[in-house]
Every structure is written in C-alpha cells, then in structure tokens.
Amino acid sequence: MLRHFARRAFLQQSACGLGGIALSQLLGPSRAGGTVEPTRRLAHFAPTARNVIFLFMAGAPSQLDLFDPKPEMRKLHGEPVPETFLRGLKDSLIKGSARVMASPRVFTKHGDSGLEFSDYLPSLAKHADEFCMLRGVHTETSNHDPAQLFMNCGVPRFGSPSMGSWVSWGLGSESQNLPGFVVLLSNNGPGDLAGTALWDNAFLPTTSRGVTFRSKGDPILHLASPPGFTRQMQRQRLDAIGDLNRLRFEALSDPAIEARIDAYELAFRMQSAAPELLDFSQETKPTLEAYGIGTEPTAAYGANCLLARRMVERGVRFVQLYHYTWDDHSNLNANLLNNCQRTEGPAAALIGDLKQRGLLDETLVIWGGEFGRTPMNEVRRGINPGKEGRDHHPYAFTMLMAGGGIRGGQVIGETDEMGYHPIANGAHVHDVQATILHCLGMDHTQLTFRYQGRDHRLTDVGGAVIEKAIAGG
C-alpha cells in the first residue's frame, strides 16, 4: 500500500495540479467528489446520426411477402421453376422439384413516395415516406448463425467484434450512467440465434460489449441491493475492491483489470439510472397504447421499442432489438402474420415517437434480418396447399433504413422477375455496414483495430457507402 500512496502523493504534487486531475479520474466520482463525464471520441467527419436502433428480425423475414411484390409470379404459381431460370443456377437449396410460390399478399402504395408494403404491415406503411427500402441486399451464406454473424460482425465466424461494439468503441458513450451498447431480446418460441457472439466485443475493450436486458422478469438481474445494505455501504465496498484491483493493475498492467473497474463503476451508477429508465409511469396513455404495451401480442416487443426510445434519449449509442424466429420453412402465411402482429405496430410507434420528439433526425433506425426467403416452395417440408413455406435465400432480400441522415421515400435496388437476384443497385452486407458507420460520421476503412498482426475492421476488406441512401447524396 505504501507504494500506492506514494504514487498518489507524487501525482498530487506534480504538474501544477495535473496530478489531482489524474487522481480524480482514477478514483471515480465518489472518491474525488466530481461527476463522471461521458466518454466521447471524435468522428472522422460530421455525423448525421448520433444513435442507432437496429430492429433485427432473426430467422429471416420473407421479403417477397412483405416488401418486394412480384405479381407476374402468379401466372407460374405451383408450377415447376422454369428450366430457363434454373440453367446455370448454382444453388444447393433449389431442387428439381421446386415449384414457384407466388405471394398471396396484397401490396399497396403508400405515402407521397408510393412505396409498396404488404397488407401484413399496415402500421409501418403509414411511415412510407421515412423509409429507404433496400431491395437488393445480398450476403454470402445461407445458414442462420454464420449469416447473423456476417450481418452483425462482418465475418461469418465467431470471434469478431459486433457492429454495436465497433460503434461503441469508435465513438464512445454519451451516457453517464448507462452502457453505450444495449441489447434487448424478445422471442416467439425457440429460435435460430447465434447467441452472445452477436453482441460480443471480441478483441476490442470489454467496455464496448453489448449489455443485455431481459424481456421477462427483471430486465437487469441483481439491480437492487439486498435489504439492509445501504448505498453508502455499497460505495465503500466498491471503493475497497477498486483499490485492490488498481494495485493488481499496477503489478500486471492487464487491461482486463481496468475493464473490470469500469464495469463495477458503471453497474453502481446503473443502480440509480436504470429504475428511472425502466419506469414507464411518466409516459402518456396514448404513447403506451401506440406501442401496444400491456396488451397481447405486442406487449414484449412494444416494451423493448419504448425502452429503445428512452435509451437514445439518455445517450445510449447503439440499441439492438432481437426478435426471433422468422424462419418459416412451412406454414408461412400464419407464422408471418403472427410475427408481424407482434412487431410491426410497435416498430411503427417507435418511428412516429422519435419523429414527434425530434429524435428521428439524429437516430438511425434499421429493420432487417440475416437473409431472405426463396421464391420457391420449401421442398424439404413437402408441397402442402395452404401450409407452404420458403427456404433460406441469401441472394436478394430487403432491409429498411430511416432517420439519421437517410433519404426516405425511395427504393434502392431491383430484383429479377422471380425476386431471385438483384438486377440493379444491389447492396452487399458490407455496403449496409459502411453506410451505417458513415451516418455516424465514421469512415469504415479507417475504423480499425490491430490484432494478431493485422488491422481488423467491421467491413473486413470490402464495403462501399450506399450514396443514394444518404440525404443529399
């Protein structure tokens, strides 16, 4: 301990008070008497968005039944896929018995822009002029876990940082008492989800890892102190643990110890901030009703959407909502309706609420899954009239972007007559990631971290900003 206190005295007495400043940062708010300032870093250029809300639809929604109408397919419904279309097609998921599956959905145009939405999305359709619809997104894998990793981490393998971690590390946090990256989970039964790797920090500092909130029960476990354990007692215990951790850090210089200190401090501050964040009593009745809170089937997802809005209000940089599963290999019409009824109303309420509060201009909202669904009936489940499903389709699917510098009311990308391949203005997943970082003021080629001998980045070695999606672009 003598070495520790000698170091403190040296810092306090040197550099005309600089030591005191350093010490106040080292000891934190309770020991130094100050307040914790949010960690901010400079963007590469002026951002159009300060925050991101990513509505991730795990399992892959069917773009052909929601966003990309193909009325000409009705002439071929139930027929074998035309031989001229199959010729030269390298797709292990398409068999010789595959039959065309036209969508039974009714598509109508909405807003001044005339964007087309399915009858399963009546609430989202009301915000048509806010959305940039990317119809030609494509990825490189057709299995759930690798594709989810590719969308969220830039590579189809475990062990790379997630998009939220890259953003949190690259820009820091604007929140004093909440994490910079939060993950909200809701589900409709067991689903295909690659797990915690989707919000992991990997080789980035552990403070950039996503913090998960639960959708049932207490959103944050062990938030409240045990009976009889006062805040002052907890502060004293935390200070003692912090002193021991700092001594250990001086001996080992292990950055994981610094991260542990930061985590303890953030957890302590969250005990004050989180109850207020999770308290919806100050929200108006119309707001709660719009999000579908307290009613089924929208209660869980509505609560997460409202939490997302409250989080960005309080400076959380990146909020990601996972809803699964949209993996409809069979009984597509019923399952798709079920998921839309659970999620599209709350998602629309989020867009409207952000806009009404003046937050949409600075909040980038993204809607999409890891890939799309085939134009053909799912062969493995048989051809059962009324119970058909669609297989995985990585070659062309739809994502939505709104707010945060995105030019709404437009469609970017066009697919062929079967909705199988992009034929104009397609966008690779790395292009989507580059565009998200661009809105946040970051050049995706410059946001790098050196690890194991090379510079890593979210977009790996590819990616280009989708200029047409950017307002003024």
N, C-alpha and C positions, 0 to 999 in steps of 0.2 A: 504493500500500500504506500510505503514511503516514496517509491519511485513514481507512483501515480500522482501523489500530491505535489511532489517536486516539479513534475511536468506542468501541473495546473498553475503553480506559482510562477514558473517561467513564462507561461503564456500570458498570464495576467499582467506581468510586469514589463513585457516587451512590446515593441512596435506601437507605442503611443495609444494603447488601448485595444490594439488588434487582438491581443490575447484574450481580452474579455469577450470580444465578439465571437472568436473561435470557440471559447468555452461555452458561451450561451447556446451555440449551435450544437455542441457536443452533448450538453446536459438536457436539452429539451425545455419545454415551456414551464414545467412545474419547478425545476431546479434553478432556472435562470430568470424566472419572473416575467418572461415575454410570451409571445404567441407564435405558433408555428406558421410560417409563411408557406403557401403552396409552392410546389416545385414547378417552375416553368422553364422551358428551353425555347430558344429562338427557332422559328420555322425557317425553311430555305427561302421562302418568299411569302408575300401577303396571302393569308388563307381566306377562303370563302366560307369555311365551316370551322367551328370551334369544337364541335362534338359529333359523335356518330352514334346512331341507334341502328343496329343490324338485326332485322327480323329474319332469323334463319329458320327455314322450313325444312327440317331434316327428313330425309327419306325421298325427297324429290317430287314436288307437285307436277301435275300434268299441264304443261304449257298449252297443249292442243285443246284442253277443255276449259282453260281459264283466260288465255291471252292471245292465242295465235289461231284465228279461225281459218279453216280450210274447207269451204263449202263444196269445192269440186270433189273432195273425197267421198261425198255422199253417193256419187254415182258408182263408186267401187266398193262400198261398204259390204263386208262379208266375203268379198271376192279374194282369190289369191293375189298376192302382190304381183304386179305386172313384171313379167320376165325382163322387159327392157329396163326396169328400175333396179332389179336385183343384179343385173350383169355388171361384173367388176366390183360389186359391193363387198367390202371386207368387214363383216360384222358378225361376230360369233353368236350374237343374240338373235339373229334373224334366221329362221329355219325355212326349209322349203314349203312347209305347211302354213307359214304365216299368212294371215289374212288382214286386209285393210280394215281398220276400225275408225270409222268417221265419228266425230263427236256428236252426241245428241244435244249438246248445249246450244242455247240461243245467245248469239252475240249481238250487241247493240252499241252504237256510237254514243259517246258522252262528252260533255263539255264543249267549249268553243273549238277545241283541237280535234274532236271526233275520234278520240282513242276508243278502241273496241275492247269491251270487257264481257265476260260470260255472265249469264244470269245467276251464277253462284256467287258473284262479287258485287252485289248492288250497292254496298256502302263504300267500298274502295272506288267504285266507278264515279261516285259523286265528286271525287278529287282528281278526276282525269287530267285536268289542266296542270296539276302539280307534278305529274309523273313523267319521267323519261323512261320509256319502255324499251329495253334492250332485248330484241327478239332473236338475235343470232349468237348468244353466248355459247361457248363450247369449252370442254375440258378434256383431260387426257386419260381418264379412267372411268370405268363403269361400275365399280364396286363402291359400296357406301363409305366405308371407313377411309380408303385412300382418297376418294373424291372429296369427302368432307375435309380431310387434312389438306388437300390441294387448295380448296377454296379458302380455308381459314389460315393455313400456314405456308402456302406457296409451293409445297412439295408434297407428294403422296406418301410420305413416310413419317413415322414417329420421330421425335427428337428435334423438331424445328420450332421456333417461336411462333405463336399465333399472331394474327393481324392486330388484335387488341393490345397484345404485349409490345409489338413493334411501335404502335402509336403511343402507348403509354410511356415507353422508354424514350421514344424520339421527341415527344413534346412535353413530357412531364404532366403534372396534375394541376388543375385549377381549384381543386377542393382541399380544404384544410383538414377535414375530418372524415372523408370518405375515400375509398380506393379510386385510382384513376381508371380502372378497368373492372367492370362488374358483369357477371353472367347470371341471367335469370332463366330458370328451367321450368317448362311445363310440358306435359305429355298427355297422350291419349292412349295409354297402354304401352306395353313393351315395344321398344323401337330400335332402329338401327342408328346408333350414335357412337362415334369414335371415342367418346369419353373425355376425360380431363385433358388429354393431349390437345384438344381443340381450343383450349384457353391457357395452355402452358406457356411459361416463359423460356423453357429450354436453357440455352446458354446465356440469355440476357439476364440482367439482375433480377433477383426473385421479387423485388418490389413491383415489377411490371406484370406479374402473373395475374390472371383473372380471379376475382373473388366471387364465389358462387353464393347466391341467395336461393333458399329452397322455396318451392311453390306451395308446400303444405306444412302446417305447423308453424313453429317459429322460423321466420326467414333466415335468421342468423342464430346458430346454436350457441348456448352459453353466453348470451349477451348480457344478461342480468347477473349481478353479483349475488352470492349466497346470502341468506338472511343474517343480519348482524355484522356483515362485512362492509364497512363504510368505504366511500370513495377515497378518503384520506388514507385509510389503511391500505387500500389497493395501490395508491400512488406511492406510498412508502415501500411496499413490497417491490413494485416495478422499478423504483429507483435503485434498490439494493441489487436486483437481478441485472439491471443495466450496468452498474459499476463492475460487477463480476464479468459480464460479457465484454466490457471495454478493456479490462485487464487481460482477458483472454485474446482479444483482438490485437492488443499491443504485442503479445507474445507470438502470435501466429500470423497476423496480417491476413486472415481469412475473410474474404468479402461476405461469405455466408453469415458470419457473426454480425457484421454491420446490418445485413438484411434482417436478421433476427431482432436486433434492437429496433429497427424501423417498424417491423411488424408489431412488436409489443406496444410501441407508442401509438401506432395507428389504431390498434384494437382498443386501447384505452380511450382515445378520442371518439371512436365509433360508439362507445357506450353512451356517450352524450348525444351524438348526432343521429344515430340510427333510429331510436324510438320516435323522434320527430319526423324523420323521413318516412317511416312506416305508418304513421298516424294519418289516416285519410279523413279524420273528423272535420278538418277545415276545408275540405273540398265541397263544392256545392252539390246539391242533389242532382241537377241536370248533368253535371260532369260525371258523377258516379254512374248515372243511368246510361250515359253515352258510351262509357267503357264497358257496360254490362256487368258491373261489379255487384255481387250479391245475388245474381241470377244465373241459371244454367242455360246453355253450356258455356257461357263466356266468362264465368267468374274468375277462373285461374289465369287465363291469358289476359283478361281485362285488367286484373290487378298488376300483372307484370308490365303491361303497357303504361299504366298510370305511374308505376314506380319508375319506369324509364324516363318519363317526362320530368318527374320530380328530381331524378338524379342529375339530368343535364342542367336543370335549373340550379343545382347546387354544385356544379362544376365537375361532375364525373365525365371523363373524357370519352370513354368508349363503353357503350352498354350493348350487350348482345343477348337477344332473347331466342332460346331454342324451343321449338315446338315440333314434336315428332309423334307419330310417324305418318308420312305421306307416301309410303311405299306400297302403292296399290296395284299389286300383281293380279288381283281379282276383285270383283265387286266394286269397281272403280267409282261408279256413279254415286252409290250410297256412301262410300268412305270419303270421297272428295267433298260431298255435301256436308258431312259431319265435321271435317276439319275446317271447311270454310265457315260454317256456322259458329265454330269455336273461336276463330281468329280474325276473320276479316272485319267484323264490326269494331272490335277493339283497336285493330290497326288503323282503321279509318278514323276512329275517335282520336287516336294519337296524332295523326296528321292535322286534323281540324283543330285540336287543342294547341299544338305547337304553333300553328299559324295564328290563331286568335291571340296568343300570348306574345307574338312577335319573336318566337324562338325558331320557327322553321327556316328562316333565312340563314341562321347560323348553325343549324343542326342538319346533318346529312342523314337521311333515312334510307335504308336499303332493305329490299324484300326479295328473297330468293332461296333456293336450295342448292344442293351439290351438283345436280344434273337434271335432265328432264325425263320424259316418258316417250316410248316409241309410238309411231303412227299405226303399228300393227297390234293385233290382239296378243296377249301373253300366251305363248304356245304351251309352256310347261303346265299351266293350270287348265288346259283344255278350252274348247270353244263352247261356252255355256251362255246361251242368249240371255241378256239382262244381267249377267254376272261377270262380264268380261273385265279384264284389267290390261294394264300396259307394262311393258318391261322397262329396264333402265335404258336411258338414251343420253350419251354424253356429247353428241354431235351438234345439237342445236336446242337451246332452251331459253326461257325468258326470265329476266330479272327486272325489278323496278328500282329506280332511284328518284329521290325527291329532296328538295330543300338544299341548303348549304352550298349554293353556287351552281346547282344543276338547272339546266333549262328544261322546264316541264312542258307538257303538252306536245310531246313528239315521240315518234317511234324511230329507233335506230336499228337497222338490221332487217333483212328479209330472208325468208326460208323458201325452199322449193315447194312444188305443188303438194308434196306429202308432208311438209314440215320436217323433212329429214336432215337436210344440210343448209347452212347459210349460203345464199347466193349473192348477197350484197351486204357490206358493212358488218361482217361478223366481228365478235369480240371474244378474245381468249380470256380465260380467268385472270391471267396476269395483267391484262389490259384493265379489267374491272378493278383489280387491286391498285394498279398505278393511278387510276382515276380517283379512287377514294383518298389515297395519300396526297394527290395533287390538290384536292379540295381542302385538305388540312394544311396546305402550304408546304408540303414536302415533296422533293424530287425523289422518286422511288429508286433511282440509280445511286443516290447519294446517302440514303438511309441504310447504312451498312454497319456490320459488327464483325470484327476479325475474330475468328475462332478456328482452331486446329489448322492454322496455316493459310486460311483464305478468308476473303471478305464475303460474308453472307448478307442476303437481303430478302425481303418478303417476295419479290418478284423473280427471285433466282437469277437467271440470265436473260429474261425476256421482258415483255410488257411495254405498252405504249399508252399514253393517256388518250382516252376517247374524247377527242377535241369537240366533236359535235354535241356531246352531252353537257359541256360546260357553258354556262350562261355567258354570252358574248363571244363564244368560240366559233 
